[in-house]
């Protein structure tokens, strides 16, 4: 009895995980039959599972570290990147920067442009480039927050994870910072915001 019950349960499980195929019939020589191809997307990849779209998984940098020497030269990290771990292609839709409390955005340029600023004015300029795209820099327009990339452009696109040559974007960045009277140990001066979206066909 136990064997029969186990067999019935196994058969029920197999039927729940498989698709039911209905037969079409061609009744004449040279006749044709048309068979639709149907797709269902589910969390577990079965025919009867909970519906789900392709999962997005993109890794962005956790920080953009800067180091400034007493002469005002600023060094940035050279190993920052965005990596697409998703099956589908993605793109960066927007990049913005927001100054932290007590700090102010200004135009990026040579460090000499900040030499006339008062010490501890807490002004800084920032520049960023995604992949082989264009350098995007802060301006003197808004001291609190600015949009650096307003729409997807060259350098913003990543393939799915199956293409390991195109599923990431290297990021280069730099900054200029006004003189400071006290040493800082890893103080947060700004936050960079990335908006990531699917690279859709329409």
C-alpha positions as CSV (number, residue, x, y, z in Angstrom):
1,X,0.0,0.0,0.0
2,X,2.8,2.4,0.8
3,X,4.5,1.7,-2.5
4,X,1.3,2.5,-4.4
5,X,0.8,5.7,-2.4
6,X,4.4,6.8,-3.1
7,X,3.9,6.1,-6.8
8,X,0.7,8.2,-6.9
9,X,2.4,11.1,-5.1
10,X,5.5,10.9,-7.5
11,X,3.1,10.9,-10.5
12,X,1.2,13.9,-9.2
13,X,4.5,15.8,-8.6
14,X,5.7,15.0,-12.1
15,X,2.5,16.2,-13.7
16,X,2.5,19.4,-11.7
17,X,6.1,20.3,-13.0
18,X,5.5,19.4,-16.7
19,X,3.4,21.0,-19.4
20,X,0.4,19.3,-20.9
21,X,0.9,19.0,-24.7
22,X,-2.3,18.8,-26.8
23,X,-2.0,17.1,-30.2
24,X,-2.9,18.6,-33.5
25,X,-3.8,16.5,-36.5
26,X,-2.9,16.7,-40.2
27,X,-5.4,14.7,-42.2
28,X,-4.2,15.1,-45.8
29,X,-1.0,14.5,-47.7
30,X,0.9,17.7,-47.8
31,X,-1.3,19.2,-45.2
32,X,0.0,21.7,-42.7
33,X,-0.3,22.1,-39.0
34,X,0.4,25.3,-37.0
35,X,1.7,25.0,-33.4
36,X,2.1,28.1,-31.2
37,X,5.1,28.5,-29.0
38,X,4.1,29.7,-25.6
39,X,6.2,31.1,-22.8
40,X,5.6,31.4,-19.0
41,X,8.2,33.0,-16.7
42,X,8.2,31.7,-13.1
43,X,10.3,32.0,-10.0
44,X,11.3,28.3,-10.1
45,X,11.3,27.8,-13.9
46,X,8.4,25.4,-13.8
47,X,5.2,25.6,-15.8
48,X,3.0,26.2,-12.8
49,X,5.2,28.3,-10.5
50,X,4.6,31.8,-9.3
51,X,5.0,34.3,-12.2
52,X,8.2,36.4,-12.1
53,X,10.2,38.6,-14.5
54,X,13.9,38.5,-15.0
55,X,15.7,39.5,-11.8
56,X,17.9,42.6,-11.8
57,X,21.2,42.5,-9.9
58,X,23.7,45.4,-10.4
59,X,26.6,46.2,-8.1
60,X,27.7,49.9,-7.8
61,X,30.7,51.2,-5.9
62,X,30.2,51.5,-2.1
63,X,32.4,54.6,-2.0
64,X,34.5,57.0,-4.0
65,X,37.5,57.6,-1.8
66,X,39.6,60.7,-2.1
67,X,43.0,61.6,-0.5
68,X,44.4,65.1,-0.5
69,X,48.0,66.1,0.5
70,X,49.0,69.4,2.2
71,X,49.6,71.0,-1.3
72,X,46.0,70.4,-2.4
73,X,46.7,67.5,-4.8
74,X,43.8,65.0,-4.7
75,X,44.2,61.3,-5.5
76,X,41.3,59.0,-6.4
77,X,40.9,55.2,-6.5
78,X,41.5,53.5,-9.9
79,X,39.4,50.3,-9.4
80,X,35.8,51.5,-9.3
81,X,33.2,49.9,-11.5
82,X,29.6,49.1,-12.0
83,X,28.9,45.4,-12.7
84,X,25.8,43.9,-14.1
85,X,25.1,40.5,-12.5
86,X,21.7,40.2,-14.2
87,X,20.8,38.0,-17.2
88,X,19.5,41.0,-19.1
89,X,21.2,44.1,-20.4
90,X,21.0,47.3,-18.3
91,X,22.0,50.9,-18.6
92,X,22.7,53.9,-16.3
93,X,19.8,56.3,-16.7
94,X,21.1,59.1,-14.5
95,X,24.0,60.1,-12.3
96,X,23.7,62.8,-9.7
97,X,25.7,64.2,-6.8
98,X,24.6,65.7,-3.6
99,X,26.9,67.6,-1.2
100,X,26.8,66.5,2.5
101,X,25.7,68.9,5.1
102,X,28.2,71.8,5.5
103,X,29.8,71.1,2.1
104,X,29.2,72.8,-1.2
105,X,29.6,71.9,-4.9
106,X,31.5,74.2,-7.2
107,X,32.9,74.0,-10.7
108,X,35.5,71.3,-11.3
109,X,38.8,72.5,-12.8
110,X,42.4,73.0,-11.9
111,X,43.1,73.1,-8.1
112,X,44.3,76.7,-8.6
113,X,40.6,77.7,-9.1
114,X,40.1,77.1,-5.4
115,X,43.3,78.7,-4.2
116,X,41.5,82.0,-3.6
117,X,38.7,80.4,-1.5
118,X,38.8,81.0,2.2
119,X,40.1,78.1,4.2
120,X,37.4,75.8,5.5
121,X,34.9,77.1,2.9
122,X,34.2,73.4,2.3
123,X,33.8,73.8,-1.5
124,X,34.7,71.0,-3.9
125,X,34.4,70.2,-7.6
126,X,33.9,66.6,-8.9
127,X,34.4,64.9,-12.2
128,X,33.2,61.4,-13.3
129,X,33.4,59.3,-16.5
130,X,31.6,56.0,-17.1
131,X,33.4,53.6,-19.4
132,X,34.4,55.2,-22.7
133,X,31.9,58.1,-22.2
134,X,32.4,61.8,-21.7
135,X,33.8,63.5,-18.6
136,X,30.9,65.0,-16.6
137,X,31.8,67.7,-14.1
138,X,30.1,69.8,-11.5
139,X,29.5,73.4,-12.2
140,X,28.9,76.6,-10.2
141,X,25.2,76.4,-10.9
142,X,23.9,74.6,-7.7
143,X,25.9,74.2,-4.5
144,X,23.8,71.5,-3.0
145,X,23.0,68.9,-5.7
146,X,23.6,68.5,-9.4
147,X,22.8,66.1,-12.2
148,X,26.0,64.9,-14.0
149,X,24.4,62.5,-16.5
150,X,20.7,63.2,-17.3
151,X,20.0,60.4,-19.8
152,X,21.8,57.2,-21.0
153,X,24.7,58.0,-23.2
154,X,27.9,56.3,-24.4
155,X,29.5,54.5,-21.5
156,X,26.2,53.8,-19.7
157,X,25.3,50.5,-21.3
158,X,26.1,47.0,-20.0
159,X,25.3,43.6,-21.4
160,X,24.0,40.7,-19.4
161,X,26.3,38.6,-17.2
162,X,26.8,36.0,-19.9
163,X,29.0,38.5,-21.8
164,X,31.9,39.0,-19.4
165,X,33.6,41.5,-21.7
166,X,30.6,43.9,-21.6
167,X,28.7,43.4,-18.4
168,X,30.7,46.1,-16.5
169,X,31.6,49.8,-16.7
170,X,34.9,51.1,-15.3
171,X,34.5,54.4,-13.5
172,X,37.1,57.2,-13.4
173,X,36.7,60.2,-11.2
174,X,38.6,63.0,-9.6
175,X,38.0,66.1,-7.4
176,X,39.4,69.4,-6.3
177,X,38.9,70.5,-2.7
178,X,39.3,73.9,-1.0
179,X,42.0,74.2,1.7
180,X,41.2,72.9,5.2
181,X,42.7,73.9,8.5
182,X,42.2,70.6,10.3
183,X,43.0,67.0,9.2
184,X,40.1,64.8,8.2
185,X,39.8,61.0,8.6
186,X,37.4,59.7,6.0
187,X,34.8,62.4,6.3
188,X,31.8,62.1,3.9
189,X,31.6,65.2,1.7
190,X,29.0,64.0,-0.9
191,X,26.9,61.1,-2.2
192,X,26.8,60.0,-5.8
193,X,23.4,58.7,-6.9
194,X,23.1,56.1,-9.7
195,X,19.7,55.2,-11.3
196,X,20.0,51.9,-13.2
197,X,17.3,50.5,-15.5
198,X,16.8,47.7,-18.0
199,X,18.1,48.5,-21.5
200,X,14.8,47.9,-23.1
201,X,14.1,47.3,-26.8
202,X,11.3,49.9,-26.8
